[in-house]
Amino acid sequence: MGFFSKLGEKIDKGISWIGQQLKKFATLAADFFRRVKDGIRKFAMIIGKFFSLLAKWLDTAIKYVEATFRVIVSGVQTFLKKVGNEYQQLSYNYTRQDDGTFLKNTVIKQTFVSEDEIPADIREQALKLADGKMVDITETAAEREEEACTQLGLSA
């Protein structure tokens, strides 16, 4: 065997080794991107679940206030606060008085036991507050529900 045939064998082995390494890298990259995609999907589902539940709860709260007090709810603010080991979601329902001014009429409270139901960024905001202060999630709720439904292909 000559020098060139040995060199050819080494080049073939080198090319084969590079091909194997590229194949391993491609498999690892595909697995990584699959896991990232699955993580994003799970995150979107958690957000979608939280804000879908929030929207249903707000609808129920508004109907309750309207039926109980025989008024039309003109506005709603939604808050989240940490109380002990639990999170509370509060709905402030605003109604219009006969003279046209607004009256904060009713506060409806719902308690969450599981932190997993609350998106991490909102939970972090609530944890930073002490002494029963609240995080206003009114704007976030509408935006996030629409965004999560869009990502999941659901109608809001």
Long-range contacts (C-beta under 8 A, 24 or more apart in sequence): 44-148, 44-151, 44-152, 45-148, 45-152, 46-116, 46-117, 46-119, 47-119, 47-144, 47-147, 47-148, 48-145, 48-148, 48-149, 48-151, 48-152, 48-154, 49-117, 50-117, 50-118, 50-119, 50-144, 51-141, 51-144, 51-145, 51-148, 52-145, 52-148, 52-149, 53-117, 54-78, 54-89, 54-137, 54-141, 54-145, 55-141, 55-145, 57-89, 57-91, 57-110, 58-91, 58-141, 61-91, 61-93, 61-108, 62-91, 62-93, 64-108, 65-93, 65-95, 65-105, 65-106, 65-108, 68-106, 69-95, 69-105, 69-106, 71-95, 71-96, 71-105, 72-96, 73-105, 74-102, 75-102, 76-138, 77-136, 77-138, 78-136, 78-137, 78-138, 78-141, 79-134, 79-135, 79-136, 79-137, 79-138, 80-118, 80-122, 80-125, 80-126, 80-134, 80-135, 80-137, 81-126, 81-129, 81-132, 81-133, 81-134, 81-135, 82-126, 82-127, 82-129, 83-111, 83-132, 86-111, 86-112, 86-113, 87-111, 87-112, 87-115, 87-118, 87-123, 87-126, 88-112, 90-134, 119-144
